Amino acid sequence: MTGTTARPTAHPLTRMTLDVVDEATGRHHRRYPVLPTTGGPAGNAQLTAWTGLILLVLFAAESVTLLDLSGLIDWHVGIGVALIPFALLKTASTGWRIVRYYLSDSSYRAAGPPPMLLRLLGPLVIVFTLAVLGSGLLLILMGADSSRSSLLSVLGRPLGLRQVHAGFAVLWAVVTGAHVVTRLVPSLRLATSRGRRPGGGLPGLSRRTVVVLATAVVAGLAALLVLPAATDWTGDQHRDRQAGVVEGRPRSG
């Protein structure tokens, strides 16, 4: 099924919600034109889907480290840094599609826009993803001790970069959770799409593969370069844990 189902009698908000449900469940999907050499909108959609699924796996692994941040701080830092190149790649591929659409490129216009609610959600996902990764990188560069300094005061309470990073993480989890629910099925379909050409796959497959592999290499190298900085955080997490044990111990006498 392609195109948006007509719902003339439904309330506008109801129509927008049902459009999202249709796309999220695979009942409706956009037909992306296939162009020579690069694949055009279909190739861009496939690259975005690949990158999104890689980010989903990496963010899931990053979330697991939160279960024992003191013991897994090295992994938390390494995976967090590795996420940044892939987040930038997805931002670039999505941004390219948006720019081409609003510049009235005929092929991207033919693909059509996502449902309105997803168009409103998309920029929030990008902003909070870059915010949580950027604040995390800044935490690493500043070091454990410097990150305790207050940046601003909210309702009389000082907030440091750690609290800002945690706040961005909560906001990111909310908007990205909604994004994943609505985009997982379409992304799986796009990631495995070979295009609808007799006897051939989607053009530009080798180029997209090289881009993803190059991004993975950059991500790995970045994680290895930054990982030594996690040593400072390992000691800091250990001190915090020891302080918590001492503070929670019953006083004698």
C-alpha positions as a Python dict, from the first residue, in 0.01 Angstrom:
ca = {
    (1, 'M'): (0, 0, 0),
    (2, 'T'): (142, 338, -95),
    (3, 'G'): (19, 690, -46),
    (4, 'T'): (-179, 827, 243),
    (5, 'T'): (-521, 677, 302),
    (6, 'A'): (-798, 934, 269),
    (7, 'R'): (-982, 995, 595),
    (8, 'P'): (-1207, 1293, 514),
    (9, 'T'): (-1434, 1251, 816),
    (10, 'A'): (-1162, 1211, 1079),
    (11, 'H'): (-1033, 1491, 1302),
    (12, 'P'): (-699, 1632, 1172),
    (13, 'L'): (-509, 1507, 1479),
    (14, 'T'): (-672, 1166, 1442),
    (15, 'R'): (-573, 1155, 1076),
    (16, 'M'): (-213, 1244, 1159),
    (17, 'T'): (-200, 979, 1432),
    (18, 'L'): (-346, 711, 1204),
    (19, 'D'): (-96, 804, 931),
    (20, 'V'): (189, 742, 1178),
    (21, 'V'): (36, 410, 1287),
    (22, 'D'): (-1, 300, 924),
    (23, 'E'): (364, 377, 849),
    (24, 'A'): (492, 230, 1176),
    (25, 'T'): (313, -101, 1117),
    (26, 'G'): (404, -123, 750),
    (27, 'R'): (50, -77, 622),
    (28, 'H'): (167, 234, 439),
    (29, 'H'): (512, 297, 297),
    (30, 'R'): (654, 559, 69),
    (31, 'R'): (783, 460, -275),
    (32, 'Y'): (1136, 595, -308),
    (33, 'P'): (1248, 657, -669),
    (34, 'V'): (1557, 462, -775),
    (35, 'L'): (1817, 658, -973),
    (36, 'P'): (2132, 535, -1149),
    (37, 'T'): (2476, 539, -983),
    (38, 'T'): (2377, 647, -629),
    (39, 'G'): (2029, 499, -600),
    (40, 'G'): (1879, 845, -546),
    (41, 'P'): (1611, 873, -276),
    (42, 'A'): (1599, 493, -240),
    (43, 'G'): (1974, 478, -181),
    (44, 'N'): (1959, 764, 68),
    (45, 'A'): (1671, 595, 253),
    (46, 'Q'): (1865, 269, 270),
    (47, 'L'): (2179, 440, 406),
    (48, 'T'): (1968, 620, 667),
    (49, 'A'): (1805, 292, 767),
    (50, 'W'): (2139, 112, 800),
    (51, 'T'): (2280, 390, 1013),
    (52, 'G'): (1968, 407, 1228),
    (53, 'L'): (1982, 35, 1305),
    (54, 'I'): (2352, 55, 1393),
    (55, 'L'): (2277, 346, 1625),
    (56, 'L'): (1996, 146, 1785),
    (57, 'V'): (2235, -140, 1867),
    (58, 'L'): (2504, 95, 1999),
    (59, 'F'): (2259, 296, 2211),
    (60, 'A'): (2120, -30, 2352),
    (61, 'A'): (2474, -135, 2449),
    (62, 'E'): (2535, 210, 2599),
    (63, 'S'): (2218, 175, 2806),
    (64, 'V'): (2339, -158, 2944),
    (65, 'T'): (2650, 11, 3084),
    (66, 'L'): (2425, 231, 3298),
    (67, 'L'): (2335, -77, 3504),
    (68, 'D'): (2685, -67, 3653),
    (69, 'L'): (2842, 263, 3559),
    (70, 'S'): (3124, 226, 3812),
    (71, 'G'): (3235, -109, 3672),
    (72, 'L'): (3157, -38, 3306),
    (73, 'I'): (3268, 326, 3279),
    (74, 'D'): (3535, 233, 3019),
    (75, 'W'): (3268, 74, 2799),
    (76, 'H'): (3032, 367, 2860),
    (77, 'V'): (3294, 615, 2740),
    (78, 'G'): (3413, 402, 2447),
    (79, 'I'): (3067, 327, 2311),
    (80, 'G'): (2957, 687, 2368),
    (81, 'V'): (3243, 817, 2155),
    (82, 'A'): (3183, 550, 1888),
    (83, 'L'): (2823, 669, 1861),
    (84, 'I'): (2921, 1018, 1749),
    (85, 'P'): (3039, 942, 1390),
    (86, 'F'): (2728, 734, 1322),
    (87, 'A'): (2501, 1004, 1467),
    (88, 'L'): (2667, 1259, 1238),
    (89, 'L'): (2628, 1027, 938),
    (90, 'K'): (2256, 980, 1005),
    (91, 'T'): (2213, 1355, 1054),
    (92, 'A'): (2389, 1414, 722),
    (93, 'S'): (2182, 1159, 526),
    (94, 'T'): (1856, 1284, 679),
    (95, 'G'): (1957, 1646, 626),
    (96, 'W'): (2041, 1576, 261),
    (97, 'R'): (1693, 1431, 206),
    (98, 'I'): (1527, 1730, 372),
    (99, 'V'): (1730, 1983, 172),
    (100, 'R'): (1664, 1807, -158),
    (101, 'Y'): (1293, 1785, -81),
    (102, 'Y'): (1254, 2153, 6),
    (103, 'L'): (1468, 2256, -292),
    (104, 'S'): (1199, 2086, -503),
    (105, 'D'): (1415, 1804, -635),
    (106, 'S'): (1164, 1605, -843),
    (107, 'S'): (1283, 1261, -728),
    (108, 'Y'): (1269, 1350, -358),
    (109, 'R'): (936, 1525, -410),
    (110, 'A'): (805, 1205, -568),
    (111, 'A'): (904, 1009, -255),
    (112, 'G'): (692, 1245, -47),
    (113, 'P'): (742, 1359, 314),
    (114, 'P'): (691, 1145, 624),
    (115, 'P'): (369, 1188, 825),
    (116, 'M'): (339, 1527, 994),
    (117, 'L'): (393, 1397, 1348),
    (118, 'L'): (717, 1229, 1240),
    (119, 'R'): (829, 1550, 1072),
    (120, 'L'): (782, 1728, 1405),
    (121, 'L'): (954, 1449, 1600),
    (122, 'G'): (1256, 1415, 1370),
    (123, 'P'): (1429, 1746, 1455),
    (124, 'L'): (1387, 1674, 1828),
    (125, 'V'): (1557, 1338, 1786),
    (126, 'I'): (1850, 1502, 1607),
    (127, 'V'): (1883, 1786, 1860),
    (128, 'F'): (1872, 1566, 2171),
    (129, 'T'): (2096, 1298, 2019),
    (130, 'L'): (2365, 1553, 1939),
    (131, 'A'): (2310, 1722, 2277),
    (132, 'V'): (2353, 1406, 2483),
    (133, 'L'): (2658, 1293, 2282),
    (134, 'G'): (2811, 1642, 2276),
    (135, 'S'): (2767, 1694, 2651),
    (136, 'G'): (2911, 1348, 2712),
    (137, 'L'): (3217, 1426, 2501),
    (138, 'L'): (3259, 1755, 2684),
    (139, 'L'): (3248, 1566, 3015),
    (140, 'I'): (3533, 1345, 2898),
    (141, 'L'): (3742, 1640, 2782),
    (142, 'M'): (3683, 1836, 3103),
    (143, 'G'): (3769, 1547, 3331),
    (144, 'A'): (3591, 1413, 3638),
    (145, 'D'): (3691, 1688, 3881),
    (146, 'S'): (3622, 1987, 3654),
    (147, 'S'): (3282, 1845, 3553),
    (148, 'R'): (3158, 1892, 3910),
    (149, 'S'): (3165, 2270, 3872),
    (150, 'S'): (2828, 2445, 3851),
    (151, 'L'): (2725, 2579, 3511),
    (152, 'L'): (2397, 2744, 3604),
    (153, 'S'): (2136, 2761, 3875),
    (154, 'V'): (1776, 2640, 3837),
    (155, 'L'): (1528, 2721, 4113),
    (156, 'G'): (1817, 2797, 4341),
    (157, 'R'): (1988, 2464, 4280),
    (158, 'P'): (2329, 2455, 4105),
    (159, 'L'): (2355, 2236, 3798),
    (160, 'G'): (2682, 2103, 3664),
    (161, 'L'): (2761, 1942, 3330),
    (162, 'R'): (2689, 1600, 3477),
    (163, 'Q'): (2331, 1699, 3555),
    (164, 'V'): (2294, 1865, 3214),
    (165, 'H'): (2418, 1546, 3043),
    (166, 'A'): (2177, 1335, 3249),
    (167, 'G'): (1889, 1569, 3165),
    (168, 'F'): (1962, 1550, 2794),
    (169, 'A'): (1979, 1171, 2825),
    (170, 'V'): (1626, 1159, 2971),
    (171, 'L'): (1485, 1386, 2700),
    (172, 'W'): (1668, 1187, 2435),
    (173, 'A'): (1525, 859, 2568),
    (174, 'V'): (1169, 994, 2547),
    (175, 'V'): (1184, 1129, 2190),
    (176, 'T'): (1404, 851, 2056),
    (177, 'G'): (1182, 584, 2209),
    (178, 'A'): (888, 727, 2017),
    (179, 'H'): (1102, 752, 1703),
    (180, 'V'): (1215, 388, 1728),
    (181, 'V'): (859, 262, 1774),
    (182, 'T'): (744, 443, 1460),
    (183, 'R'): (1049, 378, 1241),
    (184, 'L'): (1171, 27, 1329),
    (185, 'V'): (956, -169, 1082),
    (186, 'P'): (1012, 74, 790),
    (187, 'S'): (1387, 81, 865),
    (188, 'L'): (1412, -298, 860),
    (189, 'R'): (1233, -302, 525),
    (190, 'L'): (1454, -28, 379),
    (191, 'A'): (1776, -181, 516),
    (192, 'T'): (1714, -504, 326),
    (193, 'S'): (1563, -344, 15),
    (194, 'R'): (1730, -428, -314),
    (195, 'G'): (1520, -191, -520),
    (196, 'R'): (1262, -286, -777),
    (197, 'R'): (1479, -329, -1083),
    (198, 'P'): (1469, -646, -1296),
    (199, 'G'): (1786, -848, -1244),
    (200, 'G'): (1969, -589, -1035),
    (201, 'G'): (2013, -452, -688),
    (202, 'L'): (1981, -99, -566),
    (203, 'P'): (2247, 120, -737),
    (204, 'G'): (2523, 264, -520),
    (205, 'L'): (2535, -33, -281),
    (206, 'S'): (2916, -46, -281),
    (207, 'R'): (2939, 329, -212),
    (208, 'R'): (2701, 307, 81),
    (209, 'T'): (2888, 5, 217),
    (210, 'V'): (3218, 195, 199),
    (211, 'V'): (3063, 495, 378),
    (212, 'V'): (2932, 278, 662),
    (213, 'L'): (3260, 84, 696),
    (214, 'A'): (3463, 408, 692),
    (215, 'T'): (3237, 550, 962),
    (216, 'A'): (3289, 233, 1168),
    (217, 'V'): (3668, 270, 1136),
    (218, 'V'): (3650, 635, 1244),
    (219, 'A'): (3425, 538, 1535),
    (220, 'G'): (3665, 267, 1649),
    (221, 'L'): (3972, 490, 1622),
    (222, 'A'): (3795, 773, 1806),
    (223, 'A'): (3698, 537, 2088),
    (224, 'L'): (4057, 408, 2118),
    (225, 'L'): (4198, 762, 2125),
    (226, 'V'): (3957, 886, 2390),
    (227, 'L'): (3951, 570, 2602),
    (228, 'P'): (4261, 665, 2805),
    (229, 'A'): (4060, 960, 2938),
    (230, 'A'): (3822, 709, 3096),
    (231, 'T'): (4093, 625, 3350),
    (232, 'D'): (4019, 952, 3529),
    (233, 'W'): (3651, 862, 3539),
    (234, 'T'): (3721, 508, 3658),
    (235, 'G'): (3891, 644, 3969),
    (236, 'D'): (3617, 902, 4018),
    (237, 'Q'): (3341, 642, 4000),
    (238, 'H'): (3532, 423, 4246),
    (239, 'R'): (3565, 715, 4491),
    (240, 'D'): (3195, 794, 4458),
    (241, 'R'): (3104, 432, 4527),
    (242, 'Q'): (3333, 416, 4831),
    (243, 'A'): (3189, 744, 4962),
    (244, 'G'): (2840, 606, 4925),
    (245, 'V'): (2932, 296, 5123),
    (246, 'V'): (3087, 501, 5402),
    (247, 'E'): (2792, 743, 5419),
    (248, 'G'): (2544, 456, 5428),
    (249, 'R'): (2728, 265, 5701),
    (250, 'P'): (2570, 286, 6046),
    (251, 'R'): (2773, 491, 6289),
    (252, 'S'): (2912, 300, 6591),
    (253, 'G'): (2858, 412, 6952),
}
